Amino acid sequence: MENQNLFDLRIDDESASFLKEISKWGRFLSILSFIVIGFYILVMLFVTMVGSIASTSMEAAYGGAANPMSAMFASGVSMVFMIIYMALLLIPVVYLYRFPRASKMRWTAATRHW
């Protein structure tokens, strides 16, 4: 068996058409993921604000010491976790968004070798 270099990979016409189709779906799914993540961020901001307001109102309504710092701390902690979660969620989506351009460059370079 002959030793083949991985970077000397040849792509036939059928594989190139599959790569084109995959890159179209990758672009679509990445844009859809960006939109979903944006909605998720908006919903989490809304829920955090409503939760902060509700906890302050509940403490005041039920005779507890209305400590606004506890509500601000709880909402701040949830915001930090949300930011970390969104950053971890965005990493694969960004790579999925970059994939179609890289694959297009690959299959155009590979088809020129023919």
Contacts in CASP RR format, 6 or more apart in sequence:
PFRMAT RR
TARGET T0000
AUTHOR 0000-0000-0000
METHOD contacts of the structure
MODEL  1
MENQNLFDLRIDDESASFLKEISKWGRFLSILSFIVIGFYILVMLFVTMV
GSIASTSMEAAYGGAANPMSAMFASGVSMVFMIIYMALLLIPVVYLYRFP
RASKMRWTAATRHW
9 110 0 8 1.000
10 110 0 8 1.000
10 113 0 8 1.000
11 19 0 8 1.000
11 106 0 8 1.000
11 107 0 8 1.000
11 110 0 8 1.000
11 111 0 8 1.000
13 111 0 8 1.000
15 107 0 8 1.000
16 107 0 8 1.000
16 110 0 8 1.000
16 111 0 8 1.000
19 103 0 8 1.000
19 106 0 8 1.000
19 107 0 8 1.000
20 104 0 8 1.000
20 107 0 8 1.000
22 103 0 8 1.000
23 99 0 8 1.000
23 100 0 8 1.000
23 103 0 8 1.000
23 104 0 8 1.000
24 100 0 8 1.000
26 96 0 8 1.000
26 97 0 8 1.000
26 99 0 8 1.000
26 100 0 8 1.000
27 97 0 8 1.000
27 100 0 8 1.000
29 96 0 8 1.000
30 93 0 8 1.000
30 94 0 8 1.000
30 96 0 8 1.000
30 97 0 8 1.000
30 99 0 8 1.000
31 97 0 8 1.000
33 93 0 8 1.000
33 96 0 8 1.000
34 93 0 8 1.000
34 97 0 8 1.000
37 86 0 8 1.000
37 89 0 8 1.000
37 90 0 8 1.000
37 93 0 8 1.000
40 86 0 8 1.000
41 82 0 8 1.000
41 86 0 8 1.000
44 78 0 8 1.000
44 82 0 8 1.000
48 75 0 8 1.000
48 76 0 8 1.000
48 78 0 8 1.000
48 79 0 8 1.000
48 82 0 8 1.000
49 75 0 8 1.000
51 71 0 8 1.000
51 75 0 8 1.000
52 71 0 8 1.000
52 72 0 8 1.000
52 74 0 8 1.000
52 75 0 8 1.000
53 71 0 8 1.000
55 70 0 8 1.000
55 71 0 8 1.000
55 74 0 8 1.000
56 66 0 8 1.000
56 68 0 8 1.000
56 71 0 8 1.000
59 65 0 8 1.000
59 66 0 8 1.000
59 67 0 8 1.000
59 70 0 8 1.000
59 71 0 8 1.000
60 66 0 8 1.000
END
